[in-house]
Amino acid sequence: MTATPPNGQNDPDATPHGQGDSTTTPTGQDVPSDTPTAQDNSDPDQTDTETAEAETAQGGAVTARISAHFGDRVQISESYGDTTADVAPADWIALLTYARDDLGHAFFDWLTGVDDPPDAFLVVAHVYNPETGSRLLLRTRVPKDHPHLPTAVGVYRGANWHERETYEMFGVIFDDHPNLVPLLLPDGFEGHPLRKDFILAARVAKPWPGAKEPGESGHGSPSRRKTLPPGVPADWGPPDA
């Protein structure tokens, strides 16, 4: 019996070390020696930059389309990476419809109000394009002395509850809403608590049943000088407040 030389030494058919068609990997699989090793040369910073540039270009295209469609009836602004389109109440439904049908912003996220002293409320809706990831803030301004706005339920059904909440918190009336009734506040609540002129003064208006200081509920020894709740005028409320 002929012994096999170690490592193929003195064997005319042996392949010299480092030459040949394949090498053996630690897993036992043969890989061609001339196959380049795969490397991930991507730069995370470069990828983020490219993504940001693509989003900026996309946002610019959306802005251009809105401006071209509405002309001088729309005002476009950018804030914290989001595009905001402002229109008059007369163009509110047209703007929502255009965002949904022409710009692809079919996902309704939320709608709310903002008290904008001294004489107006802002109504703001946030919509989203699920295909491109584009977001839009759509906004209009209604006067406090006539806070009426057409309902958006016919465009985005999800606006139903949001408009009800905005109605009871700010007093904005959404014309033709299918069921514009209070959503969160208890029956008989008076006023609109998210208006900036709303006085949060329940403890000033009537004795507080859960008194924590002596005399605070109108019984017992006199209390220390009381501090009025924030925003309450010094001369507001009953004389003994």
C-alpha positions in Angstrom: 0.0 0.0 0.0 1.3 3.4 -1.0 1.1 6.2 1.6 -0.4 9.5 0.6 2.1 12.3 1.0 0.9 15.0 3.5 -0.6 18.1 1.8 0.0 16.6 -1.6 3.8 16.9 -1.4 5.8 14.9 -4.1 2.4 14.1 -5.8 2.5 15.2 -9.4 -1.3 15.5 -9.5 -1.5 17.7 -6.3 -2.4 21.3 -6.7 0.1 23.7 -5.2 -1.1 25.7 -2.2 -2.8 29.0 -3.3 -3.5 27.9 -6.9 -6.3 26.2 -8.6 -10.0 26.7 -9.3 -11.5 26.7 -5.8 -10.8 27.1 -2.2 -12.6 25.4 0.7 -14.6 27.6 3.1 -14.9 26.8 6.8 -18.3 25.4 6.1 -16.8 22.9 3.6 -18.2 24.5 0.5 -16.0 25.1 -2.5 -15.9 28.8 -3.7 -14.1 29.8 -6.8 -10.9 31.6 -5.8 -11.4 34.4 -8.3 -14.9 35.3 -6.9 -14.6 38.8 -5.3 -15.7 39.1 -1.7 -19.0 41.0 -1.3 -18.6 44.2 0.6 -21.2 46.7 1.8 -19.7 50.0 0.7 -22.8 52.0 1.3 -22.4 55.2 3.3 -25.3 55.7 5.8 -24.8 59.5 5.7 -25.0 59.5 1.9 -28.1 57.3 2.0 -29.8 59.7 4.4 -28.8 62.6 2.3 -30.2 61.0 -0.8 -33.5 60.2 1.0 -33.8 63.8 2.3 -33.1 65.2 -1.2 -35.8 62.9 -2.7 -38.3 64.0 -0.1 -37.5 67.6 -0.8 -37.9 67.1 -4.5 -41.2 65.3 -3.9 -42.4 68.1 -1.6 -41.4 70.7 -4.2 -43.4 68.9 -6.8 -46.5 68.8 -4.6 -46.1 72.4 -3.7 -45.8 73.4 -7.4 -49.0 71.4 -8.2 -51.0 73.1 -5.5 -49.8 76.5 -6.5 -50.5 75.9 -10.1 -54.1 74.6 -9.3 -55.1 77.3 -6.9 -52.9 80.2 -8.0 -53.0 83.2 -5.7 -55.9 81.7 -3.6 -53.4 79.5 -1.7 -50.4 80.3 0.4 -47.7 77.7 0.8 -45.2 77.5 3.7 -42.7 75.0 5.0 -42.3 74.3 8.7 -40.3 71.5 10.3 -40.2 69.5 7.1 -44.0 69.7 6.5 -45.8 71.6 3.8 -48.7 73.8 4.8 -51.3 75.1 2.4 -53.6 77.9 3.6 -56.8 78.8 1.8 -59.9 80.8 2.5 -63.0 79.0 3.8 -64.6 79.1 0.4 -61.7 76.9 -1.0 -61.6 74.5 2.0 -63.5 71.6 0.5 -61.8 72.1 -2.9 -58.3 71.9 -1.3 -59.2 68.7 0.6 -60.6 67.1 -2.5 -57.6 68.1 -4.6 -55.2 66.6 -2.0 -57.2 63.4 -1.9 -57.9 62.9 -5.6 -55.1 64.6 -7.5 -52.2 64.4 -5.0 -52.9 60.9 -3.6 -53.2 62.0 0.0 -56.0 59.5 0.7 -55.2 58.9 4.4 -56.9 61.3 6.7 -54.9 61.6 10.0 -56.5 64.4 12.1 -58.4 67.7 12.2 -58.4 70.3 14.9 -58.7 73.9 15.7 -56.3 76.6 17.0 -57.4 79.8 18.8 -55.8 82.6 16.9 -56.5 85.8 18.9 -58.0 88.3 18.7 -60.5 87.5 16.0 -60.1 84.1 14.4 -59.8 80.3 14.6 -57.5 78.2 12.5 -58.9 74.8 11.3 -56.1 72.4 10.4 -56.2 69.0 8.8 -53.3 66.6 8.4 -53.4 64.2 5.4 -51.0 61.6 4.2 -50.0 59.8 0.9 -49.4 56.1 1.8 -47.6 55.5 -1.5 -45.0 58.3 -1.4 -45.0 59.0 2.4 -45.8 62.7 1.7 -47.6 64.7 4.4 -49.6 67.8 4.1 -51.1 70.3 6.5 -54.2 71.9 5.1 -55.4 75.0 6.9 -58.1 77.7 6.8 -59.1 80.6 8.9 -62.6 81.4 10.2 -63.7 84.5 12.0 -64.8 84.3 15.6 -67.9 86.4 15.0 -69.1 83.9 12.4 -67.2 80.6 12.9 -68.7 78.5 10.1 -67.0 76.1 7.8 -68.3 73.4 5.4 -67.9 69.9 6.8 -65.2 67.7 5.4 -67.0 64.5 6.1 -68.0 64.2 2.4 -64.3 64.1 1.5 -62.8 62.3 4.4 -65.2 60.3 6.5 -62.7 60.2 9.3 -63.3 63.9 9.9 -66.6 63.2 11.5 -65.5 62.9 15.2 -62.7 65.4 14.8 -65.1 68.1 13.7 -67.4 67.2 16.6 -64.5 67.7 19.0 -63.4 70.9 17.4 -67.0 72.2 17.6 -67.4 71.6 21.3 -63.8 72.7 22.2 -63.6 75.8 20.1 -67.2 76.5 18.9 -66.4 76.2 15.2 -69.7 75.2 13.4 -69.2 72.7 10.5 -72.2 73.3 8.2 -74.0 70.1 6.9 -72.2 67.8 9.4 -74.4 64.7 9.8 -74.4 64.8 13.6 -72.7 67.8 15.1 -73.3 67.1 18.8 -70.9 67.2 21.7 -68.4 64.3 21.8 -66.4 64.5 25.1 -67.9 67.0 27.5 -70.7 66.1 30.0 -74.2 67.1 29.4 -75.0 70.7 30.3 -71.4 71.9 30.0 -71.3 75.6 29.0 -68.6 77.2 26.9 -65.7 76.0 24.8 -62.7 75.0 27.0 -59.9 75.3 24.5 -60.6 78.9 23.7 -58.0 81.1 25.2 -60.6 83.4 26.7 -62.3 80.5 28.5 -62.0 80.9 32.3 -61.1 77.7 34.1 -62.6 78.9 37.3 -64.9 76.1 38.6 -63.5 76.6 42.1 -64.1 80.3 42.0 -67.7 80.1 40.6 -69.0 77.8 43.3 -67.7 76.1 46.5 -65.4 73.2 45.8 -66.8 69.9 47.2 -63.4 68.4 47.6 -61.8 71.1 49.8 -58.3 70.5 50.9 -57.7 73.7 52.8 -59.7 74.9 55.9 -62.6 77.1 54.9 -62.2 76.3 51.2 -65.6 74.8 51.0 -67.3 77.6 52.8 -67.3 75.8 56.1 -64.9 75.9 59.1 -62.2 78.4 59.8 -61.2 81.0 57.3 -58.5 79.8 54.9 -55.3 81.5 53.9 -55.5 84.0 51.0 -56.6 82.1 48.0 -54.7 82.0 44.7 -57.0 82.4 41.7 -56.6 79.8 38.9 -54.5 80.8 36.0 -56.2 83.3 33.7 -58.9 84.3 36.1 -59.2 88.1 36.5 -58.7 89.4 40.0 -62.3 90.8 40.2 -64.0 87.8 38.7 -66.4 85.5 40.6 -68.5 85.9 43.7 -67.4 88.5 46.3 -66.1 85.8 48.8 -64.0 84.1 46.1 
